[in-house]
Every structure is written in structure tokens, then in C-alpha cells.
């Protein structure tokens, strides 16, 4: 009987505590929800609406339907930026994650000065993208001027310059995530593999990598989204140069990525702001679809492990 009374009293106290929380939680949630609506939901919905309008300012928007989307899809510079960004995302995804995992694996082997190396590799991530772009622009131009060219005069140099810059900035950040994943690998699993005669390579592929799949999922997601959203480094390093012309007569900036293309479309010509807004909506859909597919694919592998 005493146990039953204790349980009843606990249940009553629990209900007394939960009842005011249930009543008051909307009051505490309201400021954050209001900020989210004002700062994200309303601008996003407004942006989607403006993508169907012709406007120079938001106060004089005139509905024109899908015309902006048609112009965006027919824009040779936008399609070039799409394929250029896709290629950049694939190359940077592979290089950044391979390099970051390699560095993280080396720094968790118990080498001397590992904490110092972690700090050094992470530091580039603390520098702003614009600053990095100008720093690397001076470095590349200092090297390339010996061969009578500059980074803004060659599409090839511009592409690999962006890859090097992106890797230099992002490898340290991804390294930290991989280190956290590697440190969570159970030691008894490693010891059991050694006792069973597994080589270091077999242990890496059959135990370590499957165990750190959550870290691989996170790093892959961040690398993909950061590559597609790259803007400030692109603006500072090449500005989209050099220029060429499509068969339709459109000017194509051969090292221009999607985010910079949208920016140039919106701000360089006031009459094309609706087209720029339509490109931004298409850009959002593209990045969202790619991120969802990637997360679904890699998380499925986590379940299988």
C-alpha cells in the first residue's frame, strides 16, 4: 500500500508540474517563432511571389506568370553556371572529404603535436571568404605572372584556383568532424580485429569507415551545400572572369558559379530582377533536392552498417 501511495503522489506531482508548462509553452515559443516568420518565412514567400513578377522595387511588382522562369532557363550564362557549379561541387566533394579524413586519421594515431596540427588546419576556416579570395588571388597571380598570364585570364586556372581555395578553407573544419567520429570508434572492436589477424587496411575499410558513417554523412552534406552556395570566394578570386559569348549573343562569365550568376542578374540590370529572383528559386529547389537525396542515401548506409 505504501508503494501505491508513493506512485500516486508522484503522478500527482508530475501532473501538477506539467500542466502549467503545457499552458505556458506557447508564450515562450512565440518570440522565436515570430523571429523565424519575420526573418525567414515572410521573405521566402515574398521572394517566391516576386519570381512571378516584373519589378524594379518590391512596391511596383507586376504579375507576369512563368515568363521569368522561361527567361532564366533560356539564359546561356545560367546554364553554364549550373554545369560549372555541378562540376566544382563533385571535385571539391571528393577532394575535401578525402583530405579531411586522411588528416583526421593521421592525427588520431597518437603522433606528437597533434593538438597543434589540429589548430593549424582549422585556422583557415576562421578567415572570411572575401579575405581568402583576395589573399589567394595575389598568391596565384604572383605565380602565374611568371608565365605571362593571370588567374582571371584562364578558365582552367580559375577553376583549380577555386578548388584549392575551397579545400584550404574547408578541410580543417571537416577534419574536426572526422576526428570526433574516429574517436568514437570502440577500441574493443579494433583490438578484436587485430586479434583476428585483420590488417590495418582491412580494419580501416571494414570497421573504422562504417563506424564513422554519421560523420561522413554530415561532412558530405556540408561540402555539397557549401560548394553550391559558394559566392564570396568566387566574387573575390575571379569575379566570374574571363568572359566569352554564347551563340545567342549572351555574355558568359566562364568561372561564374550559380550564386554569383544570380547576384549579377539581379543587380547589374534593374529590368532583370524578376529573372534573378526566378533563378534564386530554382537554385533553392536544386540545392534542397540534392541535399535531401544525399542525406537519404548516406543515412541508409548508416542503417545498414
Protein Blocks (a to p, Z undefined) as FASTA:
>chain_A
ZZmmmmmmmmmmmmmmmmmmmmmmmmmmmmmmmmmmmmmmmmmmmmmmmmmpccfbfklc
ccebjmlmmmmmmmmklmmmmmmmmmmmmmmmmmmmmmmmmmmmmmmnopghklmmmmmm
mmmmmpcfklmmmmmmmmmmmmmmmnopafklpfklmmmmmmmmmmmmmmmmmmmmmmmm
mmmpcfklmmmmmmnopafklmmmmmmmmmmmmmmmmmmmmmmmmmmmpmklmmmmnnop
acdddfkopacdfkbcfklmmmmmmmmpmklmmmmmmmmmmmmmmmmmmmmmmmmmmmmm
mmmZZ
